[in-house]
Amino acid sequence: MSETIEKPKKSKVQKVKKADYIPKKSSDIKQLQKHLELFGYLDPIDSAFGTADEQVPQPEGDALESLKSSFITPGEMDEATVGALKKYQEFHGLKSTGKLDTATLEELDCKRCGMPDLGEFSTHSNKWNKTSLTYGFDNYTSDNGLTPTKIHSAFAQAFAMWAAETPLSFRRVNASANPDIRIKFESGSHGDGSPFDGRGGVLAHAYYPPPNSGALAGDAHFDEAENWTINIPTGAGKIDLVTVAAHEFGHSLGLRHSNVNGSMMFPSYSGAKRYLHADDIAGIRNIYGGYSIASAPWIHGTSIQVEYPDRLERITRAGFYTYLYGKPNTTNWFHFAIPSPVIQDKKRLKVVCAILRFRTFSDKAVVNHVHIYDGYSKIASHNNINLSGNNWFKKFGVAHKPHLYWGLGISIGVSFKAGTANQRRMDFVSAGADLI
């Protein structure tokens, strides 16, 4: 029995006037139909009932109504097209009217993933049959000074999001080592039958785990025409590579698109997102499960070490909390040494993730970076995460889950902007880790 392969899709929707209307131009309707077809909402226009010239039997009654609702006339806003548009609107959290209102036009014009939103992708399993996966790069992009070293760090950060919630680990190897997940930057047609469309439109696509997709199983392709960056804020017209990579790796692991706006697996790109939504976590754990913790060492917020004390207005203790008031327009680093066992029951433990409990009272105090160390060796970097507000038990994964040798340390980079003292306040409650 042959495999069912779902190819990523190519689409770029032309901007049209933002108004509530049903299009009348045949070319506009064809463009809409093509978009809905590409992303799984409309049957292919050239399928059995998809061409106006096709001779079909003459059904009656309910069969006639069913045929009407599935018959697609290219260039006409027929019942099938309106129904598909309603499904699109519902999936994207819009009012399901079947009309191209302003919100729908804006969503259609969003940059997005090339994978379909609806439709069966395979008759096979949607998971890897192992938990230790490798990845490698066939090539790189040089956008905005993105060196291979910076790209390695960015993609490790993307993989670490999924590693923090599952038994999975991800290790980078050379492309010649036949990695499970191959990563490449390509332009236009690149040999997989799913050409990229230039800047905007589709940003990237990926393939589901084997045996789906044959030799492409698990691979992730990124459109070289995009203006990629790893900096936050990204700047006008630039796309956050970490966010898009984390989304595509969700597909590489077996996840489909989510209709939960704000989740990592929502199909449209809406800016940088450096952490998983509860919906993403539930989805990936439904496939792979969680992990059994062998040790979970913790330390109180009063154990914090300050890199630059002169950049603080004051430090206040409350029980085992530490309140830090940063001076305006400064950055600082805060460190936790986690007293962690390295061997338990004659078994050397592995690091899954660091976990922090902290809060700020405005966006004038923001956690930008979290770096994780084993002794002097940095084992994970979570950069440009831009976290403020209440963050209880926030996880920061370690993609390759290395054995722990010397003891765990966590360094936190924070920026303080101009504002009142309370707006520049950050409370550290505790820090810890999950070890397996």
N, C-alpha and C positions, 0 to 999 in steps of 0.2 A: 504494500500500500504506500503510495507516494505521500510525502510530507505536504502539509498545508503551510505555505509561506505567506505571511502578511508583510508586504513591502511598505516602508515608510512612504509618505506622500509628499508631493510637491504642489505648492499652491502659493499664489500671491494675489490677494484681492485688491483690485484697483479702488482707490478712494473715490467715493461718489458723494453727492450732496447729502449732508446730514439732515434728513427730514423724515417724517413718518409717511411712508408711501409704499405702494407695491410697484416695482419697476415695470416699465412698459417697453423699453428698448429690448429687442431680442438678444443683443450682444450682452447686455447687463444681466439678463436672466440666465443666459448660458454660462456666464462667469460664476454666478451664484450656484447654479446646478453643479458645475464642475467642482467647486469648493465643497459642497455638501456631499458629493460623491466621493471625493478624495479622502474625506475624514469619516466616512462610514455612515452617513445619515441618509443617503440616497442610493438606490441600486444603480449600477452602471447604466448610463444612458443607452449604450449599444447592446444591452442584454436582451433577453427574449422578448420582453414587452417594451423595449426602450427605443425603438425607432418608429417614426411615423409611417414608414412605408411597409412595415411588417404586416402580413396577413394573420389575423388571429381569429379563433372561433368566436361565435356570437353568443356569449353567455346571457343569462337572464337572472332576475331577482337579486339575491344576496351575492351570487357569483359576479354579476355585473357591477355591483357596488364595489366589491373587492378589487375587480380589475381596474375600475376607474381610479381607485386610490393608489394603485401601484403603477399605472401607465404613465410614463414620463415623455412629454413632448418637448424636445429641445427648443429653448428660446421662449417657452410659454410658462407662465406662473400657474401651472395646473395643480390639481389636488395633491398629487404626490409631492411636488416641490414645496407647496405650502405646508404639508404635513412634516416633511423633512426639516424645514426651517423651524417649525414649532419644536421638534425634538432637539435641534441645535440650541434653541433658546433655553429650553428647559435644562439641558445638560450644563449650560454655562451660567445658570442662575438668573436668567433674564425672564421678563414677562413673555409667556408663550402665546404670541398673537398671530404668528405667521406673516407678520408685516416687518419690513425693514425700518424699524424705528432707529432713533439715534444711538441708543445703547447697543443694538444689534450690529449696526454698521461699524461702530467703534470696536466691538469684539471681533468681527470678521477681519478687521484691518490689523489686529494685534499680531505681533511677532509670536511664533509658537513652535512647538515640536512637530516634526513631520509624521509622527505615528498617528493612526486613526483613533478616534474617540470611541466608536461603536463597532460592533461586528466581531465574530469569532476569529481569533487569530490562529488557532491550531487545534488539532484533535489530540495533541500530546500534552505531557506534563508541562507546567509553567515554572519549574524550579530546577536549579542545579542539583546533581546527585552527590555533591560534596560541599564542604563548608570552607575549605581553603582555596581561594581563587587567585589566579595571577592575571596581571594586565601589563600591556606593553604598548609602546608608541611606534607607529610606522613612520610618522613625521611630526612636525611641530608647526605652529604659527609664530610669526615674529611681530604681531601687532603690539604697539605701545610698549616696546621693550620687553616683551615676554620671552625671556630666555628659557631653554629647556629646564634649568633648575627651578625657576619660578613656576613653570607649568607642572613639573613634578609635584611641587608643594601644593599647588591649587587642586590637582586631581586627587592627591592623597587626602586632602581635606574633604573633598566630595565623597570619596569612598568611606571616610571615617564616620560620616553621618549615619550610613547604613550599618557599619560595623558596630556602632555603639548600642544598637537595639537588637542585634541578632547574634547567632553563633558564627556568622561569616567573618572571615578575615581576607585582606587583599594585599598582595605583595607585588611590587613592580619588578618585572624582569625585562631582559632585552627582547626585541621583536623576534630575533632568531630563535628564541626559546619556545616558540609556539604558545603564546599566552592564551588563557581562556578568553580574555576580553581584549580585542585589538582596538586601538584608538588611532584615528587619523583625522587630519584636516584636509578637506577636498573642496574643489570648486566645480559647479555644473555637473555634467555627467562624469561619474567616477567608477563605473563598472558594476554597480549593484542594481541597476534598473530604476533607481530613485534619484534622479539628478537634483542638485540644489538649484535654487532660483535666484541667486545673487543676494545682495544686501537687503535685509528685511524679510518678511514672509517667514519661511521655514528656516530655523536656526540650526537644527541638528536632527538626527534620527538614530535609533538604535535597534538592535535585534534581540528577540527573546532567547531564553536559554535553550540549549540543545535538548531534544533533537530538532526543535524548530529552526527554520531558516538555514539549514545545511551548514556550509562552511562559515557563514556569516554569524552564526549563533553567538549572542552576547556582545557582538562588536558595536562600537559607537563611532559615528561619523559626525564631524562638525564642519559647518560651512565656512570655508576659508575667507569668503567674501565679507563676513561679518566683522565688525569693529570690536574685537574682544579685549577685555580688560580684567584684572583681578583686584582693582582698586575700588574702594568705597569712599565717597560717592563715585559712581562710575563715570560721570561726565556725560554731556549731551551726545546722544547717538551711539553710545558704547554699551556693550552687552557683557554682563557678568559671567565669566567663564565657569566659575565655581558653581553657581546656581544651575546653569544649563547642564553642566556635567552631572551634578547630583540627580537631576531629573532623568537624564538619559540612562544613567546607571540603574535607576529604578526599573526601567524597561529591561535592561540587561539582566536584572535579577528576577524578572517575571511579573512585574507590576504593570497594569494598564493605566490609562488615564483615569483620574478621579474627577468627579463633578463637584468636589468641595473646593470652592474658591478660597485661596490662601494656602492650600496644600502644595507640597513640592510637586506632586504628580498632576496638578491641574494643567491642562494643555497649553494655556497661554502664558507668555512671559510678561511679568508685571514689575520687573526690577529685581534687585539682588535679594536673595533669601539664603541665609547660611545655616539654617536649622530645619529639622523635620517638623511637620504638623502632626497632631495626634492621629489624623486619618492615615498619614503615611506610615506611622509606626504600627498602627493596627493592621494595615495591609501587609507590610513586610513580615510581621510576626505571624500573620495567618498562614504565610507560605513556609517560613523557616523556623518559627517558634522563637523563644527567647534563649537565655543561657543560664546555666547554674553557677551561682556565685560561690567561689571558694573562700574569699575574704573580702571584706568591705571596710577598710580602714578609714577613719574620719578624724578631723581635727577641728577645734573651735576657731571662731573668727579672731579671738584674742591672740592667736599664734601667728598672726600675719606679720611679715617683715616688709618694711617700706624701703624702696630703692632710693627715693629722693625726699627725705623728710622736710627739707627747706621749701618744697613745693606744696606743702600742706599748710592751711591756716591753723588747723588744730585736729587732734585725735581725741575721741571720747570713747570710753568703755561703758557698756551697759550689760551687766551680767557677763556672758561670754560673747557678746556682739562687739564689733569695733566699728565706730562711726568715723568716717574720714571726710574732711571738708577740704577739697582741693582749691588751690588758688586759681583765679580766673585765667583761662587761656594757657593751661599747662597740661603736660602729660606726665604720667608716673607709672611705675611698675610695682606690683605687690606680689609677694612670694609666700607660698605655703610649702613647708617640708612635711610630707605625709609619712608618719611612722608606719611603714608597710612591711609585712613579712615577704621574703623573697622565695622561701621554700616552706611548703606545708605538706605533711604526710609524705615526706621524701620526694615531693614533686615540686619542680620550679614553677612558680605561678606566672601567668600571662596578664598583661594589662589590657583591659577592654576599653575603659574610659575614665576620665577624670570627671568629677561632679562638683558643682559649685552651688552654694546658696547665697544670694546677694540681692540687694535691691537699691534702686536709685529713685529719686523723687521728681525727676524731670529728665529731659534729653540734654541737660547741661552737664550731666555726668554719665559717660557712656563707656562700657567695656568694649574695647576694639579688638584685643588679641588675647588668646589663651594658648600658652605653650606648655607642653607636658614633657618632663624630663625623667630619665632613669639615670641618677647620678648627674654627671656633666653632659650626658648625651641627650639631645633633643629628639624625642620619638614622635612628636606630633605638633603641628602648628595649625591653629584655627585663627585665621587672620581676617580683619575687616568684618567682624561679626555684628558690630553695631547694636549692642544689647543695652537696654535701659528698662526701668520699671521693676516689677517683682519677678525675680527669676529663682524659683525654688527648685532645687534638684535639676539644674540644667546640665545635660550630659555633653561631653566633648570627647568623641571617640578617637581611638588609635587604630588606623586602618589595618596595619599588619599584625596587631596584637602580639607584640614581642614578649619574650620571657623577661621577667624583672630580675636584675642582677644587683643593683646598688641601693635602690630605694627611690620612691616616687617624689617628684617635686612639681609644683604648678606655679607658673608665672602669669600674671594678669596685667595687661596693658590697658590703662584707662586714660581718657581725655576729659578735662574739665573746662567748660566754656564759661563765658561771662554770664553772670546771673547772681541771684541772692545766695546767701550762704546755704540755705536749705536746698536750693536747686542744685547746688554743687556738692551735695552730701551723698555719700555712698556707704551703705551698711554691709559689712561682710559678716555673715552668720556662721558659715562653716564650709569646709572643703573635704573631699574624699575621693574614693576611687572604687571601681569594681574590678576585682581580680578573679581569674578563673584558673 
